[in-house]
Amino acid sequence: MRIPAWKRWLVAVVCVVAVLALVPNFLSRETVDRLPDFLPKNHVVLGLDLQGGSQLLLEVDAKAVVRDRLEQLVGEVRAALRPAQIGYRGLGVQGEAVVLTLTDPSKLDQALAELAKINPLLPAAGFGAGSIRELVIEGQSDGRIRLALSERARDDRVSAAVTQSLEVVRRRIDELGTREASIQRQGVDRILVQVPGERNPEAIKRLLGKTARLTFHMVAMEVDPAEVRAGRGPAGVMLVESAERSGPREWVLYRQVELSGENLVDAQATFQNNEPVVSFRFDSQGARKFARITQENVGKLFAIVLDDKVISAPRIREPILGGSGIISGSFTTETANELAVLLRAGALPAPLTVIEERTVGPDLGADSIRAGVIASIVALVAVIVFMVLYYGLFGVIADLALLLNLVLIVAVMSLLGATLTLPGIAGIVLTMGMAVDSNVLIFERIHEEVRTGRTPLSALETGFDEALRTIVDANLTTLIAGAVLFQFGTGPIKGFAVTLVIGVITTMFTAVTVTRIMVAAWYWRARPAQLAV
Amino acid sequence: MRVLPRIVPDGTNFPFFRYRHWAFAASVVVIVAAIVMMLVRGFNLGIDFAGGILLEVKTPGPARLAEMRTMLGGLGLGEVALQEAGSSDLVLIRVVRQPGDESAQQAAIEKIKQALEQGFGPGLDYRRAEFVGPKVGEELRRAGTLAVVIALVLVLVYLWFRFEWQFGVGAILACVHDVFAVLLVFTVSDLEFNLSSIAAILTVVGYSLNDTVVVFDRVRENLRRYKSLPIDQLIDKSVNETLARTVMTTATTFLALLALYLFGGPVIQGFTFAMLFGILVGTYSTTYIAAPVLYYLKLRPAALTAGESAPRPG
């Protein structure tokens, strides 16, 4: 039972670091900021189930991403085949592909050669992936051609859309003035938004539910909407619903996008003639375009389209050269504000759907904290008393190890900035029960060794050594279960896995070092002739 | 110094192994019952797995449950379950998954909130609002099952590596038994089966393994020490030698979980109940499933096992 000095130092250092790591949990943020830099400043983060808050799992509409690209592709195909004077019919998006049929099937090879020119190689990802093209083009002898996105191209596009959405979501939530929101990517096409303390997730949902794609189109005033509805309209126009309460229900617009929200640099909600409006400003490129359009089209109607709905179609009275304008529609102060936020934050590349929502009110969170704390204290006291009554002095040692263990768990969680959830508290309580297991294994082993007639010193040494192997084997299996739980769990369950895994590790540490040091210290001081374990 | 007497007296020699047939019968009954109940009655699936909506509402005064039930039932949202949640002014509202896609679920939440506000005024407080879309529900179900299976496989590999293959098989069979036993509790009772239930099952698996490994470790040690002791006696000896530790650890863990069950609040009550039951089962399965498997898988050659009169050294 001689403990090498380095081991004692190790334990001492660990204890000091642990206590230092605990400190930030009890200080206000301002005080922590004033601490010198060499001190740990992280603290345990309370999960949404404890502090209250909203968690939304959003899914990026991958189909819409693909559809957008395919619609673009239709134009490219048209542009590729026109100069080669290859005739076709039925060009359009069908399912997840662009299809067309050549009027002269014998020109298939020529057509495929032309289309190959608009099919670039994708940048290589890793080794040997450089030969993947964006499109998979299939031609049939009857002149039918099908262009679909290759799997890589599809994945790349969806991934880029998610990355971009992530940015937009972050900007929109920042605009709301919500602090400490966490926005993470999850899986291939998902975004996890966690907003602590939010009582009303509806505002967030409404804000994230809009794509906010803003485009400006000229109104095709000469075309009769009824003609377009009947499918007899000229090429290059489209029918768009109106979002306004007054005026026509539908507008015929030129498909050509004159300007889009990408050119905006600012948008603000203001008032004009006592009515809420949104004022906006273009960047320099947008301003030039805007000036040209308004110069060339004085007297015509200019439609502002948001998410496939015309929000306003004012008449251009005079050229607007300053690059700023006003959207007046049927706004309330609130909706004008919302639109301004959306325009400032930019458009989402594809619609987002809320596929999971979990909101916990602060009251329930507080109740859970209270319940968790009471349960922990009761469990702790029960285990401590039981151990002392059962093992006497050794029980006291085990209890000290247990308390240190709890300090270590919270310290490690603080250093990692880990999240404590209600199931996480359950994990800690469970660890209390199991933490004493290591000590029980040691004590029972010592007890057995004493009974075989060993001297106290020999019994202690053999007891610790033999028990160690069992402790490691037994705890590693729990560790495996905990790690799997961590990998597969989400939210609160992950919180449970975190405390369980940390608890198992600290338990092993305290059992093999701290308990041993304390028992050794007692032994060399008391030098008992016999052990009563 | 010791205040309490030792729970397990020194040198116990309880013939656990003799009663293995009874125990086997009981285990088989549990597993068959679990399977039958799962097929016949199924689980009270929470929204994590079934998808759907859950709201916890606090009303200004005592909740008028019957009135609420009639009103929400009339919204045409399918099955709406109302339940008092802990105190008389808390109501838990569960709505089954709505036909259609995610937006249909969102619309349903709005509808309920509107109806509640109209009928019961603005003093309502939403303590909890959860919604799980059909897609996520299915994924969680798959991930949950996968987690349990992967954990078992990893443990099998670890034990194979650390011990011999018979130990791995024994431990896994014991775990499978425990999983079924906990599942039986879920099907028999009305406990909601949700993500925390998976966590509870995995914890039980971890605990059961912990317990099994302690006994196996002793079996391995005794195998080296008593070269000619028949395996059945050796198993009994090992179980008896570790009995004091088993009882102590189970007692302290049970004590801690009991505190959690009694004081931890309604949110995790189901979770702790499953664990309370699980650690008892996990302790039982070590002795009556994991250990006997070693015997049947002939950890020691049969010739030795047959020799009832083999000398007992030590």
Interface residues (C-beta under 8 A of the other chain):
Chain A: D49 L57 E59 P201 K205 T353 V354 I355 E356 E357 R358 T359 V360 G361 D363 L364 D367 S368 R370 A371 G372 I374 A375 S376 V378 A379 A382 V383 F386 M387 V388 L389 Y390 Y391 G392 L393 L422 P423 I425 A426 V429 L430 M432 G433 M434 V436 D437 V440 L441 E444 H447 E448 R451 E466 R469 T470 D473 A474 N475 L476 T477 T478 I480 A481 G482 V484 L485 Q487 F488 G489 T490 P492 I493 F496 A497 L500 A532
Chain B: M1 R2 V3 L4 I7 D10 G11 E56 K58 D101 E102 S103 Q106 D125 Y126 R127 R128 A129 E130 F131 V132 G133 K135 V136 L140 A143 G144 L146 A147 I150 A151 L154 V155 Y158 L159 R162 L195 S196 I198 A199 L202 T203 V205 G206 Y207 L209 N210 D211 V213 V214 D217 R218 E221 E241 T242 A244 R245 M248 T249 A251 T252 T253 F254 L255 A256 L257 L258 A259 L260 L262 F263 G264 G265 V267 I268 F271 T272 M275
